[in-house]
Amino acid sequence: MQDTFFQKADSDLDYIQYRLEYEIKTNHPDSAGELTPLTEEEKTAAEQLKSHMPDL
């Protein structure tokens, strides 16, 4: 059951990412391709989160 929970959460996050990208492209087409790369701090935070969720 826990595996199903994480699969659903992962699917939900994928959908949220898709919707955010769509909204940015739709509402701000002039800046859609100008997203800034992650900072070192953001990369570290993402890696820490991934270490707590090995299935990601």
HUUR-V87460 format. One line per field, one symbol per residue. ss: DSSP state (H for helix, E for strand, - for the rest). phi: phi as a letter, one per 30 degrees, with the letter a starting at -180 (. if undefined). burial: # if it has 24 or more other ideal C-beta (glycine too) atoms within 12 Angstrom, else .. Layout:
BEGIN
ss->???
phi->???
burial->???
END
This chain:
BEGIN
ss->-HHHHHHHHHHHHHHHHHHHHHHHHHH------------HHHHHHHHHHHHH----
phi->.dddeddddddddddddeddddddddcbddcdccddddddddddddddddddbddd
burial->........................................................
END
